[in-house]
Amino acid sequence: MKKILIPVDSSDCAKRAIDEGRKFMDAFGSEIVLLYVVGIRIAAQRFSTTVPKPNTTEDPYVAKEKGQAEEMLQSYIDSFGDKKDKVSMMIIHGIVADEIISAINQTDVDFVIMGSHGIGSALYRNLLGSVTNKVLHHAEKPVLVIPECKKE
């Protein structure tokens, strides 16, 4: 387990996946890659009341989310303390499950740790299917799923 991919958002399950990744890093000396996917929001774009400026190459909502993702990922990286030099980040724009699968299958990671549920999971689970479920069925590398935190 030289390189571990951890797809993240700001959910508790993602934070738990990072904690598990830290354990693997300590045990095996692994590198960690934190992946955040800025999801495509077709409905938000279609019904938006603002019109993008001409010659704009990136949607302002996407740019804002990428900036927020970079801050979040940097805070996750900083939480690794003196081992943070073995942690890197990737921010991709696209369909969340598809981009995670591409990152798994087309990079040199050899293990994946991800939470069972993320932000917006109810919508995905009820309307589109679970991101984690799709990743489990299409990833060509082993995936460890961290279960959802039980609410007390």
DRENPA-3360 file (N, C-alpha, C; in nm, 2 decimals, always signed):
BEGIN
1 = MKKILIPV = +0.08/-0.12/+0.00/+0.00/+0.00/+0.00/+0.09/+0.12/+0.00 ~ +0.15/+0.15/-0.11/+0.23/+0.26/-0.13/+0.16/+0.40/-0.14 ~ +0.05/+0.39/-0.21/-0.03/+0.52/-0.23/-0.18/+0.49/-0.21 ~ -0.24/+0.57/-0.12/-0.38/+0.55/-0.09/-0.46/+0.67/-0.13 ~ -0.57/+0.65/-0.20/-0.66/+0.76/-0.24/-0.78/+0.76/-0.14 ~ -0.81/+0.89/-0.10/-0.92/+0.91/-0.01/-1.01/+1.02/-0.07 ~ -1.12/+0.98/-0.13/-1.21/+1.08/-0.18/-1.28/+1.14/-0.06 ~ -1.29/+1.27/-0.06/-1.34/+1.34/+0.06/-1.44/+1.45/+0.02;
9 = DSSDCAKR = -1.53/+1.49/+0.12/-1.61/+1.61/+0.12/-1.60/+1.66/+0.27 ~ -1.70/+1.73/+0.31/-1.69/+1.78/+0.45/-1.77/+1.70/+0.55 ~ -1.81/+1.58/+0.51/-1.89/+1.49/+0.59/-1.81/+1.43/+0.70 ~ -1.88/+1.38/+0.81/-1.82/+1.31/+0.91/-1.75/+1.18/+0.86 ~ -1.82/+1.11/+0.77/-1.77/+0.99/+0.72/-1.63/+1.01/+0.64 ~ -1.62/+1.12/+0.57/-1.50/+1.15/+0.51/-1.39/+1.18/+0.61 ~ -1.42/+1.25/+0.72/-1.32/+1.27/+0.82/-1.28/+1.14/+0.89 ~ -1.37/+1.05/+0.90/-1.34/+0.92/+0.96/-1.25/+0.84/+0.86;
17 = AIDEGRKF = -1.27/+0.85/+0.73/-1.19/+0.79/+0.63/-1.05/+0.84/+0.63 ~ -1.03/+0.97/+0.66/-0.90/+1.03/+0.67/-0.83/+0.97/+0.79 ~ -0.90/+0.96/+0.90/-0.85/+0.90/+1.03/-0.80/+0.76/+1.00 ~ -0.87/+0.68/+0.92/-0.83/+0.54/+0.89/-0.71/+0.55/+0.80 ~ -0.71/+0.64/+0.71/-0.59/+0.66/+0.62/-0.46/+0.69/+0.70 ~ -0.48/+0.77/+0.80/-0.37/+0.80/+0.89/-0.31/+0.68/+0.95 ~ -0.40/+0.59/+0.99/-0.35/+0.46/+1.05/-0.27/+0.38/+0.95 ~ -0.32/+0.37/+0.83/-0.25/+0.30/+0.72/-0.12/+0.36/+0.69;
25 = MDAFGSEI = -0.11/+0.49/+0.69/+0.01/+0.57/+0.67/+0.11/+0.53/+0.78 ~ +0.07/+0.53/+0.90/+0.16/+0.49/+1.01/+0.21/+0.35/+1.00 ~ +0.12/+0.26/+0.97/+0.15/+0.12/+0.96/+0.24/+0.08/+0.84 ~ +0.21/+0.14/+0.73/+0.28/+0.10/+0.60/+0.37/+0.20/+0.54 ~ +0.37/+0.32/+0.60/+0.45/+0.43/+0.54/+0.39/+0.48/+0.41 ~ +0.26/+0.47/+0.39/+0.19/+0.50/+0.27/+0.19/+0.65/+0.24 ~ +0.18/+0.69/+0.12/+0.14/+0.82/+0.08/-0.01/+0.83/+0.07 ~ -0.06/+0.95/+0.09/-0.21/+0.97/+0.09/-0.24/+1.08/-0.02;
33 = VLLYVVGI = -0.34/+1.05/-0.10/-0.39/+1.15/-0.19/-0.53/+1.17/-0.16 ~ -0.56/+1.30/-0.12/-0.70/+1.34/-0.09/-0.76/+1.39/-0.22 ~ -0.88/+1.34/-0.25/-0.95/+1.38/-0.38/-1.08/+1.44/-0.34 ~ -1.10/+1.56/-0.40/-1.23/+1.63/-0.39/-1.28/+1.65/-0.53 ~ -1.41/+1.61/-0.56/-1.47/+1.63/-0.69/-1.57/+1.74/-0.68 ~ -1.56/+1.84/-0.75/-1.66/+1.95/-0.76/-1.76/+1.89/-0.86 ~ -1.88/+1.86/-0.81/-1.98/+1.79/-0.89/-2.05/+1.89/-0.99 ~ -2.09/+1.83/-1.10/-2.16/+1.90/-1.20/-2.30/+1.92/-1.15;
41 = RIAAQRFS = -2.35/+2.04/-1.16/-2.49/+2.07/-1.11/-2.57/+2.12/-1.23 ~ -2.62/+2.03/-1.30/-2.70/+2.06/-1.42/-2.82/+2.15/-1.39 ~ -2.90/+2.11/-1.30/-3.02/+2.19/-1.26/-2.98/+2.33/-1.22 ~ -2.88/+2.34/-1.14/-2.84/+2.48/-1.09/-2.80/+2.56/-1.21 ~ -2.73/+2.51/-1.31/-2.68/+2.58/-1.42/-2.80/+2.62/-1.51 ~ -2.89/+2.52/-1.53/-3.00/+2.54/-1.62/-3.10/+2.65/-1.57 ~ -3.12/+2.65/-1.44/-3.22/+2.74/-1.38/-3.16/+2.86/-1.31 ~ -3.03/+2.89/-1.33/-2.96/+3.00/-1.27/-3.02/+3.13/-1.32;
49 = TTVPKPNT = -3.03/+3.23/-1.23/-3.08/+3.36/-1.27/-2.96/+3.45/-1.31 ~ -2.84/+3.41/-1.30/-2.73/+3.49/-1.35/-2.67/+3.43/-1.48 ~ -2.63/+3.52/-1.56/-2.57/+3.48/-1.69/-2.42/+3.49/-1.68 ~ -2.35/+3.39/-1.71/-2.20/+3.40/-1.71/-2.15/+3.51/-1.80 ~ -2.05/+3.58/-1.77/-1.99/+3.68/-1.85/-1.93/+3.61/-1.97 ~ -1.93/+3.68/-2.09/-1.87/+3.63/-2.21/-1.72/+3.60/-2.18 ~ -1.67/+3.50/-2.25/-1.53/+3.47/-2.24/-1.49/+3.42/-2.10 ~ -1.58/+3.38/-2.02/-1.55/+3.32/-1.89/-1.53/+3.17/-1.91;
57 = TEDPYVAK = -1.41/+3.13/-1.87/-1.38/+2.99/-1.89/-1.43/+2.90/-1.78 ~ -1.46/+2.95/-1.67/-1.51/+2.87/-1.56/-1.63/+2.94/-1.49 ~ -1.73/+2.85/-1.46/-1.85/+2.90/-1.39/-1.81/+2.95/-1.25 ~ -1.86/+3.07/-1.21/-1.82/+3.13/-1.08/-1.86/+3.04/-0.96 ~ -1.96/+2.96/-0.97/-1.99/+2.86/-0.86/-1.89/+2.76/-0.85 ~ -1.84/+2.71/-0.97/-1.74/+2.61/-0.97/-1.61/+2.66/-0.91 ~ -1.57/+2.78/-0.95/-1.45/+2.85/-0.90/-1.46/+2.87/-0.75 ~ -1.58/+2.91/-0.70/-1.59/+2.93/-0.56/-1.58/+2.79/-0.48;
65 = EKGQAEEM = -1.64/+2.69/-0.53/-1.64/+2.56/-0.47/-1.49/+2.50/-0.47 ~ -1.42/+2.52/-0.58/-1.28/+2.48/-0.59/-1.20/+2.55/-0.48 ~ -1.22/+2.68/-0.46/-1.15/+2.75/-0.36/-1.18/+2.70/-0.22 ~ -1.31/+2.68/-0.19/-1.34/+2.62/-0.06/-1.29/+2.48/-0.04 ~ -1.29/+2.40/-0.15/-1.23/+2.27/-0.14/-1.08/+2.27/-0.11 ~ -1.01/+2.36/-0.18/-0.87/+2.37/-0.15/-0.84/+2.41/-0.01 ~ -0.92/+2.50/+0.05/-0.90/+2.53/+0.19/-0.93/+2.41/+0.28 ~ -1.04/+2.34/+0.25/-1.07/+2.23/+0.33/-0.96/+2.12/+0.32;
73 = LQSYIDSF = -0.92/+2.09/+0.20/-0.82/+1.99/+0.18/-0.68/+2.03/+0.25 ~ -0.65/+2.16/+0.24/-0.53/+2.20/+0.31/-0.54/+2.18/+0.46 ~ -0.66/+2.20/+0.52/-0.68/+2.18/+0.66/-0.66/+2.03/+0.69 ~ -0.72/+1.95/+0.61/-0.70/+1.80/+0.63/-0.55/+1.77/+0.62 ~ -0.48/+1.82/+0.52/-0.34/+1.79/+0.51/-0.26/+1.84/+0.63 ~ -0.29/+1.96/+0.68/-0.23/+2.01/+0.80/-0.25/+1.92/+0.92 ~ -0.36/+1.85/+0.93/-0.39/+1.76/+1.04/-0.30/+1.64/+1.05 ~ -0.22/+1.62/+0.94/-0.13/+1.51/+0.95/+0.00/+1.54/+1.02;
81 = GDKKDKVS = +0.02/+1.67/+1.06/+0.13/+1.71/+1.13/+0.26/+1.70/+1.06 ~ +0.36/+1.63/+1.12/+0.49/+1.62/+1.06/+0.50/+1.52/+0.94 ~ +0.39/+1.46/+0.92/+0.38/+1.36/+0.80/+0.30/+1.43/+0.68 ~ +0.27/+1.55/+0.69/+0.19/+1.62/+0.59/+0.26/+1.62/+0.45 ~ +0.40/+1.61/+0.45/+0.47/+1.61/+0.33/+0.44/+1.48/+0.24 ~ +0.38/+1.38/+0.31/+0.34/+1.26/+0.23/+0.20/+1.26/+0.19 ~ +0.13/+1.38/+0.20/-0.01/+1.39/+0.17/-0.02/+1.50/+0.06 ~ -0.10/+1.46/-0.05/-0.12/+1.56/-0.16/-0.27/+1.57/-0.18;
89 = MMIIHGIV = -0.31/+1.66/-0.26/-0.45/+1.68/-0.29/-0.47/+1.69/-0.44 ~ -0.59/+1.65/-0.48/-0.64/+1.66/-0.62/-0.78/+1.71/-0.61 ~ -0.81/+1.81/-0.70/-0.94/+1.87/-0.71/-0.98/+1.86/-0.86 ~ -1.09/+1.79/-0.88/-1.14/+1.76/-1.02/-1.28/+1.81/-1.03 ~ -1.32/+1.85/-1.15/-1.46/+1.89/-1.18/-1.53/+1.78/-1.27 ~ -1.64/+1.74/-1.23/-1.71/+1.64/-1.31/-1.82/+1.57/-1.23 ~ -1.87/+1.45/-1.28/-1.97/+1.37/-1.22/-1.89/+1.29/-1.11 ~ -1.94/+1.31/-0.98/-1.86/+1.27/-0.87/-1.81/+1.12/-0.88;
97 = ADEIISAI = -1.90/+1.03/-0.89/-1.87/+0.89/-0.89/-1.77/+0.86/-1.01 ~ -1.81/+0.91/-1.12/-1.72/+0.88/-1.24/-1.58/+0.93/-1.23 ~ -1.57/+1.05/-1.17/-1.43/+1.11/-1.15/-1.35/+1.03/-1.05 ~ -1.42/+0.99/-0.94/-1.35/+0.90/-0.84/-1.30/+0.77/-0.91 ~ -1.39/+0.71/-0.98/-1.35/+0.58/-1.05/-1.23/+0.61/-1.15 ~ -1.24/+0.72/-1.22/-1.13/+0.75/-1.31/-1.00/+0.77/-1.24 ~ -1.01/+0.84/-1.13/-0.88/+0.86/-1.05/-0.83/+0.73/-0.99 ~ -0.92/+0.64/-0.95/-0.87/+0.51/-0.90/-0.81/+0.43/-1.01;
105 = NQTDVDFV = -0.87/+0.42/-1.13/-0.83/+0.33/-1.23/-0.72/+0.38/-1.32 ~ -0.70/+0.52/-1.32/-0.60/+0.58/-1.41/-0.48/+0.64/-1.34 ~ -0.47/+0.62/-1.21/-0.35/+0.67/-1.14/-0.28/+0.55/-1.07 ~ -0.17/+0.58/-1.01/-0.08/+0.48/-0.95/-0.12/+0.45/-0.80 ~ -0.24/+0.49/-0.76/-0.29/+0.45/-0.63/-0.31/+0.30/-0.63 ~ -0.29/+0.24/-0.51/-0.32/+0.09/-0.50/-0.42/+0.05/-0.40 ~ -0.48/+0.15/-0.33/-0.58/+0.13/-0.23/-0.67/+0.25/-0.21 ~ -0.79/+0.23/-0.18/-0.89/+0.34/-0.16/-0.96/+0.33/-0.03;
113 = IMGSHGIG = -0.97/+0.44/+0.04/-1.05/+0.44/+0.16/-1.15/+0.56/+0.15 ~ -1.28/+0.52/+0.16/-1.38/+0.62/+0.15/-1.50/+0.60/+0.25 ~ -1.57/+0.71/+0.28/-1.68/+0.70/+0.37/-1.80/+0.64/+0.29 ~ -1.89/+0.58/+0.36/-2.01/+0.52/+0.30/-2.11/+0.62/+0.26 ~ -2.11/+0.74/+0.32/-2.21/+0.84/+0.29/-2.13/+0.98/+0.29 ~ -2.18/+1.06/+0.21/-2.12/+1.20/+0.20/-2.23/+1.30/+0.21 ~ -2.19/+1.43/+0.19/-2.28/+1.54/+0.19/-2.38/+1.51/+0.07 ~ -2.51/+1.53/+0.10/-2.61/+1.51/-0.01/-2.64/+1.37/-0.04;
121 = SALYRNLL = -2.60/+1.28/+0.05/-2.62/+1.14/+0.02/-2.77/+1.10/+0.00 ~ -2.86/+1.16/+0.08/-3.00/+1.13/+0.06/-3.05/+1.15/-0.08 ~ -3.01/+1.26/-0.14/-3.05/+1.29/-0.28/-2.99/+1.18/-0.37 ~ -2.86/+1.16/-0.36/-2.80/+1.06/-0.45/-2.85/+0.92/-0.43 ~ -2.87/+0.88/-0.30/-2.92/+0.75/-0.27/-3.06/+0.73/-0.32 ~ -3.15/+0.83/-0.31/-3.29/+0.81/-0.35/-3.31/+0.84/-0.49 ~ -3.24/+0.92/-0.56/-3.26/+0.96/-0.70/-3.16/+0.90/-0.80 ~ -3.03/+0.90/-0.76/-2.93/+0.87/-0.86/-2.85/+0.75/-0.83;
129 = GSVTNKVL = -2.86/+0.70/-0.70/-2.78/+0.58/-0.66/-2.66/+0.63/-0.58 ~ -2.61/+0.55/-0.50/-2.50/+0.59/-0.41/-2.36/+0.60/-0.48 ~ -2.29/+0.71/-0.46/-2.16/+0.73/-0.51/-2.07/+0.61/-0.47 ~ -2.07/+0.58/-0.34/-1.99/+0.47/-0.29/-2.02/+0.34/-0.35 ~ -2.15/+0.31/-0.37/-2.19/+0.19/-0.44/-2.14/+0.18/-0.58 ~ -2.14/+0.29/-0.65/-2.09/+0.29/-0.79/-1.94/+0.27/-0.79 ~ -1.87/+0.33/-0.70/-1.73/+0.32/-0.69/-1.69/+0.17/-0.66 ~ -1.76/+0.11/-0.57/-1.74/-0.03/-0.53/-1.75/-0.12/-0.65;
137 = HHAEKPVL = -1.85/-0.10/-0.73/-1.88/-0.18/-0.85/-1.78/-0.16/-0.97 ~ -1.72/-0.05/-0.97/-1.64/-0.02/-1.09/-1.49/+0.01/-1.07 ~ -1.45/+0.02/-0.94/-1.31/+0.04/-0.91/-1.23/-0.09/-0.94 ~ -1.11/-0.07/-1.00/-1.02/-0.19/-1.03/-0.92/-0.21/-0.92 ~ -0.93/-0.14/-0.81/-0.84/-0.16/-0.70/-0.92/-0.17/-0.57 ~ -0.86/-0.23/-0.46/-0.94/-0.25/-0.34/-0.99/-0.12/-0.28 ~ -1.11/-0.13/-0.23/-1.18/-0.01/-0.16/-1.22/-0.05/-0.02 ~ -1.18/+0.02/+0.08/-1.22/+0.01/+0.21/-1.33/+0.11/+0.24;
145 = VIPECKKE = -1.45/+0.07/+0.28/-1.56/+0.16/+0.30/-1.58/+0.18/+0.45 ~ -1.57/+0.31/+0.50/-1.59/+0.34/+0.64/-1.74/+0.36/+0.66 ~ -1.80/+0.29/+0.75/-1.94/+0.30/+0.77/-1.99/+0.44/+0.83 ~ -2.11/+0.47/+0.80/-2.17/+0.59/+0.84/-2.17/+0.60/+0.99 ~ -2.15/+0.71/+1.05/-2.16/+0.73/+1.19/-2.30/+0.72/+1.24 ~ -2.32/+0.65/+1.35/-2.45/+0.64/+1.40/-2.49/+0.76/+1.49 ~ -2.60/+0.82/+1.46/-2.65/+0.93/+1.54/-2.71/+0.88/+1.67 ~ -2.67/+0.94/+1.78/-2.73/+0.90/+1.91/-2.83/+0.99/+1.96;
% end
